[in-house]
Amino acid sequence: MNAPLAPSRVHGVDLSCLIDAWLAALWRQRPGHVIVLAHAQRRWWPLLERAATVVWLHPGDDPRRDFHALPGCRPTPRPRLTVSEPAQAQDANELLSRAALRVGGVTDDARAVAAWLAPAAWRDGPGETLLWGRAQAAGWSACAQTIERLGLQPLPAPSGWQCLASAGLRQTAQEAAAWTGQGSSAWAVTGPLRAPLRLLQTGEPIWRLQLPGSEAQVASSELAQQRTMVWGRALTDRRGNFSLIRPWEGPLCWRALLPNVRVRLAELPLYLQGGGLRLARANWRGQALRLQADLPALPEDQPAFFHGNVPAWALPKEDFCELSTLAWEWPA
């Protein structure tokens, strides 16, 4: 269990997806609980969010809203709680006080970490707590009071990382679903989850995660927000813009479908946080336009957003276009 991850995986930064898989497998056996995930930037942990009721906590406000769809239900707009507003800070404190699990991502932004740790329920609530991040992250200095109050102790972690957990989680980490050093085991136990997760052996082995197309959609405009709510579909706005929130921090391959575009585009631009530009390759298959783009690892201090654009002249309708994420893929 204590064997470190391969160096390429450690520096490729996907400790977040291993923790997501481990906690999802664990909480699938404990239905009906609330889990609070805190991070300085917006994230998405799809496996855990399919297994439990998850609320995200952030230090600052963001007017955009993402969508979350329970199995068999239409997606609903979900504003994320921010401790910068008094009313939401009170809601956050109440949720933390009754949460079965509290998970905090520690980054170099010490002020942001201190902000989402400000609610007293972090230190007074009865649930389990897990803090994780790079061992040298500046934000650990803001966690000292919480660590001491809760008696958090280290979990085994890959070189360069640090994970501190309460007693219940430390005991669970010693069992068969251990998540450090054995990524394949952590992913394998998520099989019974509703989220289809498959190991593909074509060429280099890869993991493929398939979820409803609107699951990662972010409302880029009021029009897109309204139509996503009503129709339950992921859409661009009238200028062809769309926004997605990606899972985890590590390198990913994004596959998508534009089912009603009839123009044979060669590529679409994707705009990454921090100013990066990637081109999504477009292929015409099965009477539909399919997209594929390799996304680089994401720094912990950047939101997990990326944005794209379908040329306005290629939109099949006057002011929108359907967009469906087919899969997220990464090396096994």
C-alpha contacts under 8 A as a table, 3 or more apart, distances in Angstrom:
res1	aa1	res2	aa2	distance
1	M	156	P	7.89
1	M	174	Q	7.87
1	M	178	A	6.41
1	M	179	W	7.72
1	M	180	T	6.20
1	M	181	G	6.07
1	M	182	Q	6.88
2	N	156	P	5.89
2	N	157	A	7.37
2	N	180	T	6.54
2	N	181	G	6.24
3	A	158	P	7.78
3	A	180	T	7.29
3	A	181	G	4.94
3	A	182	Q	7.76
4	P	157	A	7.21
4	P	158	P	4.78
4	P	159	S	6.49
4	P	180	T	7.06
4	P	181	G	4.85
5	L	9	R	6.26
5	L	10	V	6.04
5	L	158	P	5.84
5	L	159	S	7.95
5	L	180	T	7.27
5	L	181	G	4.68
5	L	182	Q	7.41
6	A	9	R	5.40
6	A	10	V	6.35
7	P	10	V	4.99
7	P	11	H	6.14
8	S	11	H	5.39
8	S	12	G	5.70
9	R	12	G	4.69
9	R	13	V	6.25
9	R	14	D	6.69
10	V	13	V	5.38
10	V	14	D	6.94
10	V	15	L	7.41
10	V	158	P	6.85
10	V	159	S	7.47
10	V	160	G	7.97
12	G	250	G	5.64
12	G	251	P	6.69
12	G	297	A	6.37
13	V	16	S	7.58
13	V	249	E	6.16
13	V	250	G	4.86
13	V	251	P	7.85
13	V	297	A	6.79
14	D	17	C	5.42
14	D	18	L	6.74
14	D	248	W	6.87
14	D	249	E	5.93
14	D	250	G	4.67
14	D	251	P	8.00
15	L	18	L	5.17
15	L	19	I	6.27
16	S	19	I	5.22
16	S	20	D	6.12
16	S	248	W	5.72
16	S	249	E	6.72
17	C	20	D	4.87
17	C	21	A	6.16
17	C	45	W	7.37
17	C	247	P	7.96
17	C	248	W	5.68
17	C	249	E	7.79
18	L	21	A	5.14
18	L	22	W	6.14
18	L	179	W	5.97
18	L	180	T	7.49
18	L	183	G	6.28
18	L	186	A	6.50
18	L	187	W	7.46
19	I	22	W	5.06
19	I	23	L	6.00
19	I	179	W	6.61
20	D	23	L	5.39
20	D	24	A	5.95
20	D	45	W	6.00
20	D	46	P	7.71
20	D	47	L	6.12
20	D	48	L	5.74
21	A	24	A	5.12
21	A	25	A	6.16
21	A	47	L	6.14
21	A	48	L	6.99
21	A	179	W	7.86
21	A	186	A	5.82
21	A	187	W	5.79
21	A	189	V	7.95
21	A	190	T	6.35
22	W	25	A	5.33
22	W	26	L	6.26
22	W	177	A	6.60
22	W	178	A	7.08
22	W	179	W	5.71
22	W	186	A	5.58
22	W	187	W	7.63
22	W	190	T	7.88
23	L	26	L	4.93
23	L	27	W	5.93
23	L	48	L	6.43
24	A	27	W	5.25
24	A	28	R	5.89
24	A	47	L	5.69
24	A	48	L	4.29
24	A	49	E	7.82
24	A	50	R	7.85
24	A	51	A	5.75
24	A	52	A	7.70
24	A	190	T	6.87
25	A	28	R	5.40
25	A	29	Q	7.32
25	A	51	A	7.91
25	A	177	A	7.81
25	A	189	V	6.06
25	A	190	T	5.26
25	A	193	L	7.74
26	L	29	Q	5.93
26	L	30	R	7.32
27	W	30	R	4.80
27	W	31	P	6.65
27	W	48	L	7.71
27	W	51	A	6.45
27	W	52	A	6.66
28	R	31	P	6.10
28	R	51	A	5.19
28	R	52	A	7.02
28	R	193	L	7.43
30	R	33	H	6.87
31	P	51	A	7.60
31	P	52	A	6.50
32	G	52	A	6.87
32	G	53	T	7.24
33	H	52	A	6.45
33	H	53	T	6.39
33	H	99	A	6.93
33	H	100	A	5.86
34	V	52	A	6.81
34	V	53	T	5.03
34	V	54	V	5.97
34	V	55	V	7.47
34	V	95	L	7.71
34	V	98	R	7.44
34	V	99	A	4.91
34	V	100	A	5.81
34	V	101	L	7.10
35	I	52	A	7.12
35	I	53	T	6.13
35	I	54	V	4.80
35	I	55	V	6.24
35	I	99	A	5.41
35	I	100	A	5.94
35	I	101	L	4.89
35	I	102	R	5.99
35	I	103	V	7.87
36	V	54	V	5.84
36	V	55	V	4.89
36	V	56	W	5.81
36	V	57	L	6.87
36	V	95	L	7.45
36	V	96	L	6.63
36	V	99	A	6.55
36	V	101	L	6.40
36	V	102	R	4.92
36	V	103	V	6.32
37	L	54	V	7.10
37	L	55	V	6.23
37	L	56	W	4.84
37	L	57	L	6.03
37	L	102	R	6.04
37	L	103	V	4.85
37	L	104	G	5.97
38	A	56	W	5.75
38	A	57	L	4.55
38	A	58	H	5.96
38	A	102	R	7.78
38	A	103	V	6.13
38	A	104	G	4.67
38	A	105	G	6.21
38	A	116	W	6.68
39	H	42	R	6.74
39	H	43	R	7.46
39	H	56	W	7.80
39	H	57	L	6.63
39	H	58	H	5.76
39	H	59	P	7.84
39	H	104	G	6.01
39	H	105	G	5.00
39	H	106	V	7.21
39	H	113	V	7.44
39	H	116	W	7.57
40	A	58	H	5.69
40	A	59	P	6.11
40	A	105	G	7.45
40	A	106	V	7.98
40	A	107	T	7.35
40	A	109	D	7.36
40	A	112	A	5.56
40	A	113	V	6.41
40	A	116	W	7.68
40	A	301	D	7.15
41	Q	58	H	6.72
41	Q	300	E	7.62
41	Q	301	D	6.53
41	Q	302	Q	6.16
41	Q	303	P	4.82
41	Q	304	A	7.45
42	R	58	H	7.27
42	R	303	P	5.01
42	R	304	A	6.00
42	R	305	F	7.93
43	R	245	I	7.07
43	R	246	R	7.28
43	R	247	P	6.68
43	R	248	W	6.81
43	R	303	P	6.67
43	R	304	A	5.46
44	W	245	I	6.80
44	W	246	R	6.46
44	W	247	P	4.82
44	W	248	W	6.40
44	W	304	A	7.67
45	W	48	L	5.87
45	W	49	E	6.20
45	W	247	P	5.70
45	W	248	W	6.39
46	P	49	E	5.05
46	P	50	R	6.20
46	P	247	P	6.60
47	L	50	R	5.31
47	L	51	A	6.55
47	L	190	T	7.84
47	L	193	L	7.73
47	L	195	A	6.70
48	L	51	A	5.07
48	L	52	A	6.13
48	L	54	V	7.62
49	E	52	A	5.52
49	E	53	T	6.42
49	E	54	V	5.73
50	R	53	T	7.96
50	R	70	L	7.31
50	R	193	L	7.39
50	R	194	R	6.73
50	R	195	A	6.69
51	A	193	L	6.90
51	A	194	R	7.79
55	V	80	R	7.28
55	V	81	L	7.64
56	W	80	R	5.72
56	W	81	L	6.32
57	L	80	R	6.39
57	L	81	L	5.01
57	L	82	T	5.82
57	L	83	V	7.43
57	L	92	A	7.27
57	L	116	W	6.84
58	H	61	D	7.37
58	H	80	R	7.23
58	H	81	L	6.19
58	H	82	T	4.78
58	H	83	V	6.55
58	H	116	W	6.11
59	P	82	T	5.33
59	P	83	V	5.27
59	P	84	S	5.96
59	P	112	A	5.68
59	P	113	V	7.62
59	P	115	A	5.41
59	P	116	W	5.21
60	G	82	T	5.37
60	G	83	V	6.68
60	G	84	S	5.50
61	D	81	L	7.82
61	D	82	T	5.59
61	D	84	S	6.95
62	D	65	R	7.76
63	P	79	P	7.99
64	R	79	P	7.52
64	R	218	V	6.76
64	R	219	A	5.90
64	R	220	S	6.73
65	R	77	P	6.06
65	R	78	R	5.64
65	R	79	P	5.04
65	R	80	R	7.40
65	R	218	V	5.77
65	R	219	A	5.50
66	D	77	P	5.82
66	D	78	R	5.50
66	D	79	P	6.81
66	D	216	A	7.04
66	D	217	Q	5.96
66	D	218	V	4.26
66	D	219	A	6.09
66	D	245	I	7.79
67	F	75	P	5.64
67	F	76	T	5.38
67	F	77	P	4.69
67	F	78	R	5.64
67	F	214	S	7.08
67	F	215	E	6.02
67	F	216	A	6.62
67	F	217	Q	5.94
67	F	218	V	6.39
67	F	219	A	7.85
68	H	75	P	5.19
68	H	76	T	5.65
68	H	77	P	6.81
68	H	78	R	6.77
68	H	214	S	7.96
68	H	215	E	5.62
68	H	216	A	7.61
69	A	72	G	7.85
69	A	73	C	5.91
69	A	74	R	5.75
69	A	75	P	4.01
69	A	76	T	6.28
69	A	212	P	7.98
69	A	214	S	7.84
69	A	215	E	6.22
70	L	73	C	5.37
70	L	74	R	7.41
70	L	75	P	7.22
71	P	194	R	7.82
74	R	229	M	7.15
74	R	232	G	5.31
75	P	214	S	7.11
75	P	215	E	7.28
75	P	228	T	7.37
75	P	229	M	6.26
75	P	232	G	5.90
76	T	229	M	6.09
77	P	225	Q	7.51
77	P	229	M	7.09
81	L	88	Q	5.92
81	L	89	A	7.57
81	L	91	D	7.96
81	L	92	A	6.75
82	T	85	E	6.32
82	T	88	Q	5.97
82	T	89	A	6.50
82	T	92	A	7.83
83	V	86	P	6.85
83	V	88	Q	6.03
83	V	89	A	4.31
83	V	92	A	7.16
83	V	115	A	6.87
83	V	116	W	6.33
84	S	88	Q	7.69
84	S	89	A	6.86
84	S	115	A	7.89
85	E	88	Q	5.43
85	E	89	A	5.95
86	P	89	A	4.94
86	P	90	Q	6.25
87	A	90	Q	5.28
87	A	91	D	6.51
88	Q	91	D	4.92
88	Q	92	A	6.03
89	A	92	A	4.94
89	A	93	N	6.19
89	A	119	P	7.28
90	Q	93	N	5.11
90	Q	94	E	6.34
91	D	94	E	5.14
91	D	95	L	6.21
92	A	95	L	5.14
92	A	96	L	6.05
92	A	119	P	7.35
93	N	96	L	5.11
93	N	97	S	6.12
93	N	119	P	5.36
93	N	120	A	6.91
93	N	121	A	5.59
93	N	122	W	7.94
94	E	97	S	5.12
94	E	98	R	6.71
94	E	121	A	7.46
95	L	98	R	5.48
95	L	99	A	5.85
96	L	99	A	5.03
96	L	102	R	7.09
96	L	121	A	5.48
96	L	122	W	6.34
96	L	125	G	6.52
97	S	121	A	4.93
97	S	122	W	7.34
97	S	124	D	7.08
97	S	125	G	4.44
97	S	126	P	7.00
97	S	127	G	7.86
98	R	125	G	6.58
98	R	126	P	7.16
98	R	127	G	7.15
99	A	102	R	6.66
99	A	125	G	7.52
99	A	126	P	7.77
99	A	127	G	5.79
100	A	126	P	7.44
100	A	127	G	4.34
100	A	128	E	6.11
101	L	127	G	5.27
101	L	128	E	4.73
101	L	129	T	5.78
101	L	130	L	7.83
102	R	122	W	7.64
102	R	127	G	7.07
102	R	128	E	6.22
102	R	129	T	4.76
102	R	130	L	6.31
103	V	129	T	5.87
103	V	130	L	4.78
103	V	131	L	5.80
103	V	132	W	7.85
104	G	130	L	6.39
104	G	131	L	4.80
104	G	132	W	6.45
105	G	131	L	6.08
105	G	132	W	5.32
105	G	133	G	5.78
106	V	113	V	6.44
106	V	131	L	6.79
106	V	132	W	5.84
106	V	133	G	4.77
106	V	134	R	7.37
106	V	137	A	6.83
106	V	139	G	5.52
106	V	140	W	6.39
107	T	110	A	7.03
107	T	113	V	7.24
107	T	133	G	6.25
107	T	134	R	7.18
107	T	137	A	5.38
107	T	138	A	6.66
107	T	139	G	5.30
107	T	140	W	7.78
107	T	300	E	6.34
107	T	301	D	6.75
108	D	137	A	4.75
108	D	138	A	4.43
108	D	139	G	5.05
108	D	301	D	7.31
109	D	112	A	5.41
109	D	113	V	6.37
109	D	138	A	6.66
109	D	139	G	5.67
109	D	301	D	7.31
110	A	113	V	5.07
110	A	114	A	6.11
110	A	138	A	5.74
110	A	139	G	3.85
110	A	140	W	7.27
110	A	141	S	7.06
110	A	142	A	6.06
111	R	114	A	5.09
111	R	115	A	6.17
111	R	139	G	7.47
111	R	142	A	7.69
112	A	115	A	4.94
112	A	116	W	6.47
113	V	116	W	5.49
113	V	117	L	6.14
113	V	139	G	5.87
113	V	142	A	6.46
113	V	143	C	7.74
114	A	117	L	5.05
114	A	118	A	6.02
114	A	139	G	7.71
114	A	142	A	5.27
114	A	143	C	7.29
115	A	118	A	5.21
116	W	119	P	7.12
117	L	120	A	7.81
117	L	122	W	6.59
117	L	143	C	7.62
118	A	122	W	7.85
119	P	122	W	6.12
120	A	123	R	5.68
120	A	124	D	6.28
121	A	124	D	4.68
121	A	125	G	4.91
122	W	125	G	5.97
122	W	146	T	7.13
123	R	146	T	5.76
123	R	149	R	6.22
123	R	150	L	6.32
128	E	165	A	7.61
128	E	166	S	5.79
128	E	167	A	7.79
128	E	168	G	6.59
128	E	169	L	6.77
129	T	152	L	7.88
129	T	165	A	5.62
129	T	166	S	5.47
129	T	169	L	7.75
130	L	163	C	7.02
130	L	164	L	5.76
130	L	165	A	4.44
130	L	166	S	6.74
130	L	169	L	7.77
131	L	163	C	5.69
131	L	164	L	5.23
131	L	165	A	6.44
132	W	161	W	7.58
132	W	162	Q	5.75
132	W	163	C	4.33
132	W	164	L	6.43
133	G	137	A	6.84
133	G	161	W	5.87
133	G	162	Q	5.64
133	G	163	C	6.66
134	R	137	A	5.27
134	R	160	G	5.94
134	R	161	W	4.28
134	R	162	Q	5.80
135	A	160	G	5.48
135	A	161	W	4.59
135	A	162	Q	4.78
136	Q	140	W	8.00
136	Q	160	G	7.57
136	Q	161	W	7.94
137	A	140	W	6.15
138	A	141	S	6.23
139	G	142	A	5.55
139	G	143	C	7.13
140	W	143	C	5.14
140	W	144	A	6.96
141	S	144	A	5.90
142	A	145	Q	7.56
143	C	146	T	5.38
143	C	147	I	6.03
144	A	147	I	5.17
144	A	148	E	6.16
145	Q	148	E	5.24
145	Q	149	R	5.99
146	T	149	R	5.13
146	T	150	L	6.06
147	I	150	L	5.49
147	I	151	G	5.69
147	I	152	L	5.11
147	I	164	L	7.93
148	E	151	G	5.08
148	E	152	L	6.85
150	L	166	S	6.88
151	G	166	S	6.72
152	L	164	L	5.48
152	L	165	A	4.92
152	L	166	S	4.87
152	L	167	A	7.39
153	Q	164	L	5.05
153	Q	165	A	5.49
153	Q	166	S	6.55
153	Q	167	A	7.71
153	Q	170	R	7.87
154	P	162	Q	7.20
154	P	163	C	5.63
154	P	164	L	4.36
154	P	165	A	6.33
155	L	162	Q	7.66
155	L	163	C	5.40
155	L	164	L	5.77
155	L	165	A	6.59
155	L	170	R	6.40
155	L	173	A	7.58
156	P	163	C	7.29
156	P	180	T	6.61
157	A	161	W	5.92
157	A	162	Q	6.03
157	A	163	C	6.38
157	A	180	T	5.88
157	A	181	G	7.88
158	P	161	W	5.68
158	P	162	Q	7.86
158	P	180	T	6.75
158	P	181	G	6.98
165	A	169	L	6.08
165	A	170	R	6.12
166	S	169	L	5.77
166	S	170	R	6.34
167	A	170	R	5.11
167	A	171	Q	6.26
168	G	171	Q	5.31
168	G	172	T	6.43
169	L	172	T	5.00
169	L	173	A	6.11
170	R	173	A	5.12
170	R	174	Q	6.82
171	Q	174	Q	5.57
171	Q	175	E	7.37
172	T	175	E	5.47
172	T	177	A	7.89
172	T	178	A	7.72
173	A	176	A	7.88
173	A	177	A	6.94
173	A	178	A	5.01
173	A	179	W	7.31
174	Q	177	A	7.92
174	Q	178	A	6.21
175	E	178	A	5.94
177	A	185	S	6.83
177	A	186	A	6.01
177	A	189	V	7.11
178	A	182	Q	7.33
178	A	185	S	7.70
178	A	186	A	6.71
179	W	182	Q	5.95
179	W	183	G	6.24
179	W	185	S	7.36
179	W	186	A	5.25
180	T	183	G	6.82
182	Q	185	S	5.50
182	Q	186	A	6.51
183	G	186	A	5.06
183	G	187	W	6.22
184	S	187	W	5.19
184	S	188	A	5.97
184	S	332	A	7.22
185	S	188	A	5.03
185	S	189	V	6.44
186	A	189	V	5.78
186	A	190	T	7.16
187	W	190	T	5.48
187	W	191	G	7.39
188	A	191	G	5.69
189	V	192	P	7.31
190	T	193	L	5.49
190	T	197	L	7.64
191	G	196	P	7.34
191	G	197	L	6.46
193	L	196	P	7.21
195	A	209	L	7.24
195	A	210	Q	6.68
195	A	211	L	6.15
196	P	209	L	6.00
196	P	210	Q	5.46
196	P	211	L	6.96
197	L	207	W	7.02
197	L	208	R	5.69
197	L	209	L	4.65
197	L	210	Q	6.55
198	R	207	W	5.75
198	R	208	R	5.25
198	R	209	L	6.69
199	L	205	P	6.90
199	L	206	I	5.86
199	L	207	W	4.66
199	L	208	R	6.38
199	L	332	A	7.56
200	L	205	P	5.50
200	L	206	I	5.32
200	L	207	W	6.17
200	L	208	R	7.14
201	Q	204	E	6.46
201	Q	205	P	4.51
201	Q	206	I	6.79
202	T	205	P	6.27
204	E	331	P	7.48
205	P	331	P	6.33
205	P	332	A	5.50
206	I	329	E	6.51
206	I	330	W	5.55
206	I	331	P	4.42
206	I	332	A	4.62
207	W	329	E	5.50
207	W	330	W	5.52
207	W	331	P	6.24
207	W	332	A	5.65
208	R	327	A	6.28
208	R	328	W	5.80
208	R	329	E	4.58
208	R	330	W	6.99
209	L	327	A	5.41
209	L	328	W	5.21
209	L	329	E	6.37
210	Q	326	L	6.13
210	Q	327	A	4.59
210	Q	328	W	6.69
211	L	215	E	6.69
211	L	325	T	7.69
211	L	326	L	7.29
211	L	327	A	6.98
212	P	215	E	5.44
212	P	324	S	7.86
212	P	325	T	7.38
212	P	326	L	7.94
213	G	216	A	7.28
213	G	217	Q	7.86
213	G	233	R	7.22
213	G	234	A	6.33
213	G	323	L	7.34
213	G	324	S	4.31
213	G	325	T	4.61
213	G	326	L	6.57
214	S	217	Q	5.12
214	S	228	T	7.84
214	S	232	G	7.22
214	S	233	R	5.78
214	S	234	A	4.58
214	S	324	S	6.66
214	S	325	T	7.33
216	A	244	L	5.46
216	A	245	I	5.29
216	A	246	R	6.72
217	Q	234	A	6.15
217	Q	243	S	6.30
217	Q	244	L	4.82
217	Q	245	I	6.55
218	V	242	F	7.67
218	V	243	S	5.27
218	V	244	L	5.33
218	V	245	I	6.61
219	A	222	E	7.02
219	A	224	A	5.91
219	A	225	Q	4.90
219	A	242	F	7.96
219	A	243	S	6.98
220	S	224	A	6.51
220	S	225	Q	7.27
220	S	236	T	7.95
220	S	237	D	7.10
220	S	241	N	7.41
220	S	242	F	6.25
220	S	243	S	6.01
221	S	224	A	5.28
221	S	225	Q	6.12
221	S	237	D	6.60
222	E	225	Q	4.93
222	E	226	Q	6.04
223	L	226	Q	5.23
223	L	227	R	6.26
223	L	237	D	6.69
224	A	227	R	5.24
224	A	228	T	5.92
224	A	235	L	6.13
224	A	236	T	6.47
224	A	237	D	5.42
225	Q	228	T	5.25
225	Q	229	M	6.26
226	Q	229	M	5.24
226	Q	230	V	6.28
227	R	230	V	5.02
227	R	231	W	5.65
227	R	232	G	7.41
227	R	233	R	7.51
227	R	235	L	7.69
228	T	231	W	5.49
228	T	232	G	4.99
228	T	233	R	5.17
228	T	234	A	5.88
228	T	235	L	6.72
229	M	232	G	5.55
229	M	233	R	7.83
233	R	322	E	6.98
233	R	323	L	7.66
233	R	324	S	7.83
234	A	322	E	5.93
234	A	323	L	5.23
234	A	324	S	6.12
235	L	242	F	6.93
235	L	320	F	6.47
235	L	321	C	5.53
235	L	322	E	4.57
235	L	323	L	5.34
236	T	239	R	7.54
236	T	240	G	5.11
236	T	241	N	5.16
236	T	242	F	4.65
236	T	310	V	7.91
236	T	320	F	5.38
236	T	321	C	5.26
236	T	322	E	6.49
236	T	323	L	6.95
237	D	240	G	5.29
237	D	241	N	5.43
237	D	242	F	6.58
237	D	319	D	6.52
237	D	320	F	5.22
237	D	321	C	7.35
238	R	241	N	7.42
238	R	312	A	7.53
238	R	318	E	7.22
238	R	319	D	3.74
238	R	320	F	4.86
238	R	321	C	7.99
239	R	309	N	7.92
239	R	310	V	7.77
239	R	311	P	7.45
239	R	312	A	5.38
239	R	319	D	6.84
239	R	320	F	7.47
240	G	309	N	5.25
240	G	310	V	4.57
240	G	311	P	5.95
240	G	312	A	5.48
240	G	315	L	6.87
240	G	319	D	7.76
240	G	320	F	6.50
240	G	321	C	6.88
241	N	307	H	7.21
241	N	308	G	5.79
241	N	309	N	4.48
241	N	310	V	6.41
242	F	307	H	5.73
242	F	308	G	5.37
242	F	309	N	6.28
243	S	305	F	6.95
243	S	306	F	5.96
243	S	307	H	4.42
243	S	308	G	6.44
244	L	305	F	5.74
244	L	306	F	5.65
244	L	307	H	6.34
245	I	304	A	5.45
245	I	305	F	4.54
245	I	306	F	6.54
246	R	304	A	5.48
246	R	305	F	6.22
246	R	306	F	7.47
247	P	304	A	7.30
248	W	304	A	7.68
249	E	297	A	5.67
249	E	298	L	4.80
249	E	299	P	6.96
249	E	300	E	7.13
249	E	304	A	7.52
250	G	296	P	7.09
250	G	297	A	4.38
250	G	298	L	6.22
251	P	294	D	7.48
251	P	295	L	5.67
251	P	296	P	4.63
251	P	297	A	4.28
251	P	298	L	7.41
251	P	330	W	6.79
252	L	294	D	5.97
252	L	295	L	5.17
252	L	296	P	6.68
252	L	297	A	7.48
252	L	328	W	6.48
252	L	329	E	5.68
252	L	330	W	5.14
253	C	292	Q	7.00
253	C	293	A	5.67
253	C	294	D	4.41
253	C	295	L	5.89
253	C	328	W	5.68
253	C	329	E	4.94
253	C	330	W	6.25
254	W	291	L	7.87
254	W	292	Q	5.66
254	W	293	A	5.27
254	W	294	D	6.34
254	W	295	L	7.19
254	W	325	T	7.55
254	W	326	L	7.93
254	W	327	A	6.26
254	W	328	W	4.96
254	W	329	E	6.65
255	R	290	R	7.35
255	R	291	L	5.55
255	R	292	Q	4.59
255	R	293	A	6.71
255	R	325	T	6.07
255	R	326	L	5.37
255	R	327	A	5.25
255	R	328	W	6.39
256	A	290	R	5.81
256	A	291	L	4.96
256	A	292	Q	6.53
256	A	323	L	7.14
256	A	324	S	5.50
256	A	325	T	4.16
256	A	326	L	4.86
256	A	327	A	6.97
257	L	288	A	7.11
257	L	289	L	5.94
257	L	290	R	4.56
257	L	291	L	6.04
257	L	323	L	5.97
257	L	324	S	5.05
257	L	325	T	6.26
257	L	326	L	6.57
258	L	261	V	5.75
258	L	288	A	6.40
258	L	289	L	5.21
258	L	290	R	6.25
258	L	291	L	7.79
258	L	321	C	7.59
258	L	322	E	5.97
258	L	323	L	5.06
258	L	324	S	6.50
259	P	287	Q	7.96
259	P	288	A	5.00
259	P	289	L	6.32
259	P	322	E	6.68
259	P	323	L	7.20
259	P	324	S	7.78
260	N	288	A	6.79
260	N	316	P	6.33
260	N	321	C	7.24
260	N	322	E	6.68
261	V	288	A	6.89
261	V	289	L	6.54
261	V	314	A	6.94
261	V	315	L	6.56
261	V	316	P	5.51
261	V	321	C	7.44
262	R	288	A	7.34
262	R	289	L	7.63
262	R	314	A	7.68
262	R	316	P	7.04
263	V	314	A	6.03
264	R	283	N	7.83
264	R	284	W	6.67
264	R	289	L	7.23
265	L	268	L	7.60
265	L	282	A	6.29
265	L	283	N	7.84
265	L	289	L	7.91
266	A	281	R	6.42
266	A	282	A	5.05
266	A	283	N	7.02
267	E	279	L	6.12
267	E	280	A	5.36
267	E	281	R	4.63
267	E	282	A	4.88
267	E	291	L	7.82
268	L	279	L	5.60
268	L	280	A	5.10
268	L	281	R	6.79
268	L	282	A	7.19
268	L	308	G	7.06
268	L	309	N	6.46
268	L	310	V	6.49
269	P	277	L	6.90
269	P	278	R	6.01
269	P	279	L	4.67
269	P	280	A	6.21
269	P	308	G	5.73
269	P	309	N	6.15
270	L	277	L	5.76
270	L	278	R	5.03
270	L	279	L	5.76
270	L	280	A	6.68
270	L	306	F	6.70
270	L	307	H	5.53
270	L	308	G	4.39
270	L	309	N	7.01
271	Y	275	G	6.77
271	Y	276	G	5.94
271	Y	277	L	4.82
271	Y	278	R	6.47
271	Y	306	F	5.66
271	Y	307	H	5.02
271	Y	308	G	6.07
272	L	275	G	5.83
272	L	276	G	4.83
272	L	277	L	5.95
272	L	278	R	7.45
272	L	305	F	6.91
272	L	306	F	4.74
272	L	307	H	6.59
273	Q	276	G	6.50
273	Q	302	Q	6.60
273	Q	303	P	6.86
273	Q	304	A	7.58
273	Q	305	F	6.42
273	Q	306	F	6.30
274	G	302	Q	7.43
278	R	293	A	7.44
278	R	294	D	7.98
278	R	295	L	7.70
279	L	293	A	6.66
280	A	291	L	5.83
280	A	292	Q	5.27
280	A	293	A	4.46
280	A	294	D	7.79
281	R	291	L	5.50
281	R	292	Q	5.25
281	R	293	A	6.29
282	A	289	L	6.45
282	A	290	R	5.54
282	A	291	L	4.63
282	A	292	Q	6.68
283	N	289	L	5.74
283	N	290	R	5.21
283	N	291	L	6.52
284	W	287	Q	6.63
284	W	288	A	5.74
284	W	289	L	4.68
284	W	290	R	6.20
285	R	288	A	5.53
285	R	289	L	6.34
285	R	290	R	6.79
298	L	302	Q	6.93
298	L	304	A	7.14
299	P	302	Q	5.63
300	E	303	P	7.79
310	V	314	A	6.82
310	V	315	L	7.04
311	P	314	A	5.34
311	P	315	L	6.86
312	A	315	L	5.44
315	L	318	E	6.80
315	L	319	D	7.21
315	L	320	F	6.41
315	L	321	C	5.72
316	P	320	F	7.39
316	P	321	C	6.26
317	K	320	F	5.59
317	K	321	C	6.42
